[in-house]
Structure formats: C-alpha cells, structure tokens
Amino acid sequence: MTLKPPLASAARSDRVVSAVILMCLYVGLIVCVNAIGKVLTAYHHPLQVVFFRHAGAGLFMFTMFVSRYGWGVLRASRPGLQIVRGLFAFVSSVLYFSALVTTSLATAAAISFTAPLMVTALSGPLLGEKVGLHRWGAVLMGFTGALIIIRPGVGGSATWGALMLVGSACCTGMYQLFTRKLAGQDRAETTAIWAGMVSGGSITLLVPFVWSLPTVWWVWVLFLSLGLIGGTGHFLLARAFERGPASLLSPFNYLQLIGATATGFVLYGDLPDAITWIGAGVIVAAGLYIAWRENARRHAA
C-alpha cells in the first residue's frame, strides 16, 4: 500500500517527460518543414509547396487513422465547423509560405508567435471566455512586438511578407479557436483527418493553375518529405497533449525561434538584426505571460 503513491507519481512523471520529448520532436519537425518550404519557394510557386504540405499530410493521416480505427473515424458531429477550421489552416499556410519568399525563417517564426495572442483576444467574443486586464495587456504588448519587427512605414517586400505572416497568425489563431470549440465533440483523429481533407482538397483545386514539374530529383524528395514530416509532427503533437498539460507544453513552441534562426543561418547566412530580436523577445514574453496566467487561473478554479 505504501508503494502505490510513489509508483503513481513516477508514472505521472514519466508521462510528463515523454510529453516534453514528443513536443520537442514536434518543434524540430516543424522547423524542418518551414526550412524545406523556404528552399522550395525559390524554385516553385508557394501554392505548389502548400499542396505537398497539406495534401501529403492529409493522405498520411487518412491512411494511418482509417487503417487503425476504421471508416467510422471520418464521422464528424459538426462537419460545418470542421470545414471552416480546415479552411483557416489552408489560408494560414498559403500566407505563411508566400511570405517565406521574401522573409527570413527567424522573422517568420517570431511573427507566427502572435497566434496565441489572437486566441486570447478572440476567446471572449467567440468562446464566451473572460479575458482580464492582465491578459489584455499581454496581448497589446505582443502586438507591439510584432509592430517592432514589421516597422510600418519602412516599406518593401519584407514588410509585405511580414504583413502576410500577421494574416497567417490570425488564421492560425482562428484555427486554434475552432479546435477548442470542437474539443469533446469529435475525437482528435477525426478532427485531424478533416483538417487534412479540407485543406488538401482546397489546395488541389488551385495548384493546377501554378503547377510546374520539378526537373531535379532532390526537389521531388523535398516535396514528398513535406507531407510526411508535417503529418508526423502533428501526430506527435496530438500524442504530447494526451500525456502532458497544455500549460507545460505550449511554451516549448518558442524553441522554434532558435531552430529557425539556426537553419536560416546555415542555409542562407541570415541572422536577425537587433530590432527583430527585440520584437521577438516582446512577443515571446507576452505569450509566456498569457500561458502563466491561464495556468494560474485553472489552478485557482
């Protein structure tokens, strides 16, 4: 009898450790996807990159989940919400990979971290959640960080790329809000498959207008790896959140900034300037503060 509490505690500790490992693996795979996507946008239209990213990931998840759970996994209780959620994922990717044509990987990663701020800002009107003054202050601080990076008035293609990244973050925030809205109504596998089917189907309708056949073998390898790596990453993310609390795991997303900076330097010799680092620091600080406040609020409740 005296051994049960320590054993139970050890089991919980093992699950948390495995959740953190899975989360770190997910971050590493997403860094790879974004780096591959930037390389490919130098040779092919961003819509073609999005096609292999979403259609490939959708096919991967469809095959994996249907073979494991049967055709019943496709049955959604709120198909309309699933479709809207998938469209937000599709638009977010189109804007993100289009921005990578002119924007560095580190800058793209930093601005993408405004997505959790969008979730906080919109969770009140869309989900009926109470957002206090502290979290509103953090949201405003995070958007100030984005403005520091974008530097309105400077102009140029980099600024347009940054604005597209803000639009991508808005769509990602809406995608996450619809994920919350669907939580408990459909199983995670069903929601993942629907996102893949909707986003993959949408880009399939558009990609014929910009399609160009890759002429070298390594481009085919990179294209085909996008869906496999991206699908595996989101599968690991789902498994991580099954084993550990979101308040613990979400901050590990910010490791993407380190990974994006490293890959950008290796591939292109890019390093963010001081102003970009300051803006990124403000955004990360705002996101971490919101995560801490939400965790404290849950414990108090």
PyMOL commands that set and color helices and strands:
alter all, ss='L'
color gray80, all
select helices_A, chain A and resi 4-41+46-69+71-74+79-99+105-112+115-127+133-150+157-182+188-209+217-243+246-268+274-300
alter helices_A, ss='H'
color red, helices_A
deselect
rebuild
show_as cartoon
